[in-house]
Amino acid sequence: MKTKIIKIDSSQGIKLSKVILKKLGTTKELELEIEQDKIVIRSQKTNRKGWKNAFKKMSENKDDNLLDELTNQSSWDETEWVWEEKNETV
């Protein structure tokens, strides 16, 4: 597909059709990357995508305990760490 570079205010850009954006699964933001002599356009990666369902499954499986609450842990933290109190004056 070819497209023309157009003036947008004091910048330049290209128009992307709704069909292309729909195929990418986005309408808001895209990621642009330069690879050698190419501009690569990708749909923006969604951080934490699927976490809600994963946490729900963990809860259903009773696999969402805090690590500190697990039994049979070693006492390494209690015996090896040395905590120093720092006195700071403001």
C-alpha positions in Angstrom: 0.0 0.0 0.0 1.3 3.5 -0.8 0.3 6.6 1.0 1.4 10.3 0.7 3.1 12.3 3.3 0.9 15.2 4.3 1.3 18.4 6.2 -0.2 18.3 9.8 0.2 21.7 11.4 4.0 22.3 11.5 4.8 18.6 11.1 4.3 15.9 8.5 2.5 12.6 8.7 0.6 9.9 7.0 -3.1 8.9 7.2 -4.0 5.3 8.1 -7.3 3.9 7.2 -9.8 2.6 9.7 -9.4 -0.8 8.2 -5.6 -0.9 9.0 -6.2 0.4 12.5 -8.9 -2.3 13.0 -6.6 -5.0 11.8 -4.0 -3.8 14.3 -6.6 -3.8 17.1 -6.1 -0.2 18.0 -7.6 3.2 17.5 -5.7 5.4 20.0 -1.9 4.8 19.9 0.7 3.0 17.9 4.4 2.2 18.4 6.8 3.4 15.7 10.2 1.9 15.3 13.0 2.5 12.7 14.7 -0.7 11.5 17.4 0.1 9.0 15.6 1.9 6.1 12.0 1.0 7.3 9.5 2.5 9.6 7.7 -0.3 11.5 4.2 0.5 12.8 2.8 -1.8 15.5 -0.2 -1.7 17.8 0.9 -0.5 21.2 1.8 -3.3 23.6 -0.7 -3.4 26.4 1.0 -3.8 29.7 -0.6 -6.2 32.1 -2.9 -7.5 29.4 -4.6 -10.6 30.8 -3.5 -10.1 34.4 -7.1 -9.6 35.6 -8.1 -13.1 34.4 -4.8 -14.6 35.6 -5.3 -13.3 39.1 -8.9 -14.4 39.1 -7.8 -18.0 38.2 -5.1 -17.9 40.9 -7.6 -16.8 43.5 -10.0 -19.6 42.4 -7.2 -22.1 42.7 -6.1 -20.7 46.1 -2.7 -20.0 44.5 -2.6 -16.3 45.5 -0.9 -16.5 48.9 1.7 -14.1 49.8 5.2 -15.6 49.8 5.8 -14.5 53.4 2.9 -16.7 54.4 4.2 -19.9 52.9 5.4 -22.6 55.2 8.7 -24.4 55.1 10.7 -21.3 54.2 14.3 -21.0 55.1 15.3 -18.6 57.9 18.0 -17.1 55.7 16.4 -13.6 55.8 16.3 -13.7 59.6 19.8 -14.9 60.1 21.8 -13.3 57.3 20.4 -9.8 57.0 21.8 -7.1 59.2 19.6 -4.1 59.6 21.1 -0.8 60.5 19.2 2.1 61.8 20.0 5.3 60.1 19.6 8.5 62.0 18.9 11.4 59.8 18.4 14.9 60.9 16.4 17.4 58.8 
